[in-house]
Amino acid sequence: MAFLRAAEYAVPPIDSSFNIRYYRDVLAMVFATEEINQTPELLPNITLGFQIFDSCMSERRAISRVLELLSAQVGAGPHYSCAPRPLLAGIVGETMASLSIPMARLMGPLHYPQVSHATVISSLSDKVQFPSFLRTVPSYTFQNTALARLIVHFQWTWVGMVVSTDEVGLQGGQGIRKGIEDHGGCVAYVAHVNLLYPKEKVLQVADMIREHAVKVIIVHSNEVHVKVLLQTLYAQNITSKVLIFTASFTITPGLLSNRAWNIFQGSLGLVPHTDSMLDFEAFLYHLHPSRYPNDVFIKLFWEQAFHCTFQEANWTGISAKEGLGRKRPEHCSGEETMETVVETLFELNDLSYTYHSYIATYAFAHALHTLISCKPGQGPFSKRLCADVKDIRPWQILHYLKSLHFKSRTGNEISFDVNGDAPAAYDILNVQITPDEQFNLVKVGKIDPAAENGEDIIISSGAILWSDGSSKVPRSVCSDACPPGHRKAAREGEPVCCYDCAACSPGEISNSTNAAECFKCLETQWPNKRRDACIEKVIEYLSCGEPLGLIFIISAAFLALLTASILFIFIRFRDTPIVRSSNLGLSYLLLASLMLCFLCSAVFIGQPSKLTCMLRQMIFGVIFTISVSSVLAKTIIVVIAFKATDPTSPARKWLGKKTPTGIVFFGSIIQIVICATWILRSPPFRELNFRSYNDKIIIECNEGDPIFFYCMLGYMGLLATVSFIVAFLSRNLPGSFNEAKLITFSMLVFVSVWISFIPAYLSTRGKYMVAVEVFAILCSSAGLLSCIYLPKCFIILARPNSNTRTHLLGKKHLAIHK
């Protein structure tokens, strides 16, 4: 704890305990004071002095020393001063929050400025409670975020915490935990430590750390409270953990024995960002008791540095500390040289809080310089007055401190925000122990929220040496990361970092690691096999370029050509008895309609369009109805012909051309009306079907109102059924001219095909649904063609002798005729 005064140097009684790491902070203040007094541009004609007290980490002693300083006498009370005029510019310190808080509460109402170089607890940013407190280090508010960013950077999601039970540990620990959880991490456990804990309690904490699989442990405590735990961890060989120290912990070389230092191997520490201190190393090299005869600290330091004592009574028992020798030290000669011990003792790689003590001293100097440089009539106080240089009040210095903005010797911007906090930036240090047990602190990164271009956190991972001696980042997770194509499925009753990996549902993907949810692809897309990317769905329709479509096209063309050939044969042999007996007009009409039936199947093949979708079912329905009506007409004519063998029979009047023409016309007109109504009321249309298949888009024809489709098929089936029944009943009529048997077989095939078509059509999707209908069209048409006309063509072409009237009438019929 250091107190800045003007033009006075004094060293009051101090405690005998001594730590070189803290002494370095005091030396930084001394170094800064000497620089300031040697700089003519800063505080000209004024000498800046200081007074140093050791609080010995005692709240009572810290408050007592503050009261003595404010009162200018020993044992004085609050708000009582014996000094003729206030010489105290302010206080630099304390290091520990537990001491800074009562000091700030005491000095706040008196408006005495206090600038801490190490206290980071967030509550001190409250200017209502602590109006005169400032600091050159960032508060915990940013440290919580910085720690969370560090955890995220190394992909640690499962960490433990060790916090002290004082205000610093409990308050800061809650903020750190919240910051980690807000960034997606989890805290497996929070262990509490305290300097006053009995050995059994410390062993319980050590057992908890050993039993948990957590690899990374955040230590949020000053070194005093956690020292016993660290020694216990080393004694129980719990050395594989990665320790992350917050800014509360000062990594001090003399804290543990040389061997116990191995527990720090691979640890990381956050320290407030440190700039270089020009000439500070040279200042340390020139340290000597003769140069600072009034500084009793330097003799204690000298004894520790060189393992000696100036006189027997002053020996501080250094030899009792492990690593410094166990023999009684020799007398100090004063001829020892600092060149051999500076690097080892002062850890110049980490000047964190030492630098901020240096900056705090300069902050007071610049505030005083601004105060004495005030020009009359341009002051910041009431009526634009300046402060009286001969009677400076502490609240005036506080005013200038709060509005302070200056540059350090290295050009670093120094200022305080409205809460009295310095700019938030942290250095990341890595503890590296060499094989010869040399202790090194290596700066491996920086966290600066004010940085631009995404450089708020910069870490040189290759420069880090972890606890196992390798540069590979250790893993500390409760559950392994879920790969793309999976999502995290929370385990009931466990933290969010403990989860199972569930594959994305059909139609969903996740393209990142540890995705919380899967998301659906666009309607035109579908997940790939790994379900980590969306790919375009396959466009499907019955194409004429694929094997199935090509077979249908060839079959339709062949059957249409065969039908045309049969029609040509019937025209060529139209005068023969077998052709004349089959009713030429109906035969021509039936053959022509069958040929169109074969050709209309081609309308169903290929990519559907608006026109083909609207017309294909209508064309098919009308042409097939004409074919079936023609068959029905042929059947009825056969029946009438055999009923009208008697010249006096009234049935003979139905043997003319009007009867078949009327049957075909009226049979077809009903189907035409059904199809016309269909087009007018609910016409078929082209649509993209995303529903039938997950990975395909079917380009199909939506038939509109399905009632019309089934009415069309139903009417066609009704005609076919009537034709089948009539033909079946007349199959036994005598004579070779009787076509009833052929029609019976043809209609049996026709009806069987279309009865089978219905369930097959309803059970298929996409191009196979179209294929079923095309197949039914070709098979039913081929059945009519083959059963009715192929036997006749066989007789015409292969057995012309049988194509005579005599042969067709038969001998029995000729005998009766005679």
Order of alpha helices (4+ residues) and beta strands (2+ residues): beta-beta-alpha-beta-alpha-beta-alpha-beta-beta-alpha-beta-alpha-beta-alpha-beta-alpha-beta-beta-alpha-alpha-beta-beta-alpha-alpha-alpha-beta-beta-beta-beta-beta-beta-beta-beta-beta-beta-beta-beta-alpha-alpha-alpha-alpha-alpha-beta-beta-alpha-alpha-alpha-alpha-alpha-alpha
